[in-house]
């Protein structure tokens, strides 16, 4: 298997070869987090194509937070300090953007309609 990490290859295929271990469950958690994280790009792309310009839909931030949180838990389990730092710092950005989305919604609800 040239260019393939044998441990990673074994980890993925071990999911299908018997009872799930804790490592298998964490591998599934990592894949779920990665799928959520990827979904944010898909949502953003579809919204931009529909409007014919680059837009950032609210769901982008929710997928970012969900995927980032799950991936942070996964990399904490895997004890990868580089990815722990990278994922956890992003959580603050996602939370702040969701706060801004909520603030804007409240402002729009309070604004008088004319």
N, C-alpha and C positions, 0 to 999 in steps of 0.2 A: 504494500500500500504506500506508494510514493506520495509524499506531500500530505498524507492524512495522519493526524495524531491518533495512534493506536488506542490510547486510553479513551479519547473522545468517541472514537468509532465503537469501541466496546460498550461504553456507557449508553449510547443511543440504542444499540441492538439488544442490550440487556433488558430493556423495557419489555421486550417481546419474548423473553426466554424463561419465564418463571415468575414466582411471586415478587412483588415490588418491594424493594428495599428503601430505606430512608434516602439514600443517594438517588434512587430512581424517582422518588416523589419530588425531591428538590430539582431534579432535571426537568420534570414536567412543569414545576413552578417557574423555572427559568424560561422555558418555551412559551408559557402563557404570558409572562411578562414581556417577552420579546414580541409576541403577537400583538399585544395591546400597544406597545411602543410603535410597532410598524403601522398599526391602524391609524395613528395620528397623521402620518404622512398621506395615507390613502384618503382620509377624510378631507385633508387640506387640498389635495390635488383635485378631487371631485368637485369641491366647492369652488375652487379657482376656475376649473374648466366651465362650470355652469355659468359663472359670472363673466368669464372672458378676461379676468384679471386676477392677480394674486390676492387672495383673501385668507384670513385666519379665523375659521369658525370656532365657536366656543368649545365644541367637542374636541378640538385639537388639544386643548389644555386638560380636559378630563382624561383623555387617553394618555397624555403625557404623564399626568399624576399617577394614574393607575398602573401604567407600565413601569414608570420610574420607581414607584414604591415596591412593586413586586420584584423588579430587578435588583433593587437595593437589598431587599431581604435575601434574595438568592446569592448575591455576591458577598454579603456578610457571612452566609453559611459557607461559601466557597473560600472565604478568607482572602480575598483579592483586594489589597489596599488601594490599588490604582482605580479599580472600578468602583469600590466603595465610595471613594472621594468623588469620582466623576458623577455617579448616579445620585448620591445624597445631596450634593450641591444643586443639582438640577431641580430637586424637589422644591426648594425655596422659590425658584423662578416660577414653577408651575402653580404653586399655591398662591403666590402673589398675583399672577395673571388671573386666576380664578376669582380672587378677591376683587380685582379691578372689574371683571365681567359682572359680578354681583352688584358692585357699587353702581355701575352704569345702568343696570336693570332697575335698581331702586330709584335712581335719579329720573329715569324715563317714566316710571310709574307715578312719581310725584309731580312730574311736569304737567301743567294744565294743558288740556287739548283745546285748540282754538279752531 
